[in-house]
Amino acid sequence: MDTFDVLRVPARRRILQLLAAGERTSGELVADIHNEFGLSQPAVSQHLGVLRDHGFTTVRTAGARRLYALRPERLAEVDAWLESFRGLWIASLESLAKEVEQGQRERAAQGE
């Protein structure tokens, strides 16, 4: 399974988003994903296993708890792939910023 196969599942992407804010227990992740996607504990655990097995997360044991953390370096492949597209939206955003600035100047000149 390659990076994009792992990330094609919305629940897995959401788990990574949750972990971007910091380390979370498996119980917290199960509760959040169950509330958002209606997935059972075994289903969420399977997704956590896929993310761990493919290097997107780490897991450590603290007493009876399993704590998951994001491995952001694993997302470098996605970032590298997206790099070739950044110019497409950066140019559009720069054009939009120019239009907004021009509109603001025109409104200021009209005394609004």
Rosetta blueprint (number, residue, H / E / L):
1 M L
2 D L
3 T H
4 F H
5 D H
6 V H
7 L H
8 R L
9 V L
10 P H
11 A H
12 R H
13 R H
14 R H
15 I H
16 L H
17 Q H
18 L H
19 L H
20 A H
21 A L
22 G L
23 E L
24 R E
25 T E
26 S H
27 G H
28 E H
29 L H
30 V H
31 A H
32 D H
33 I H
34 H H
35 N H
36 E H
37 F H
38 G L
39 L L
40 S L
41 Q H
42 P H
43 A H
44 V H
45 S H
46 Q H
47 H H
48 L H
49 G H
50 V H
51 L H
52 R H
53 D H
54 H L
55 G L
56 F L
57 T E
58 T E
59 V E
60 R E
61 T E
62 A E
63 G L
64 A L
65 R E
66 R E
67 L E
68 Y E
69 A E
70 L E
71 R L
72 P H
73 E H
74 R H
75 L H
76 A H
77 E H
78 V H
79 D H
80 A H
81 W H
82 L H
83 E H
84 S H
85 F H
86 R H
87 G H
88 L H
89 W H
90 I H
91 A H
92 S H
93 L H
94 E H
95 S H
96 L H
97 A H
98 K H
99 E H
100 V H
101 E H
102 Q H
103 G H
104 Q H
105 R H
106 E H
107 R H
108 A H
109 A H
110 Q L
111 G L
112 E L
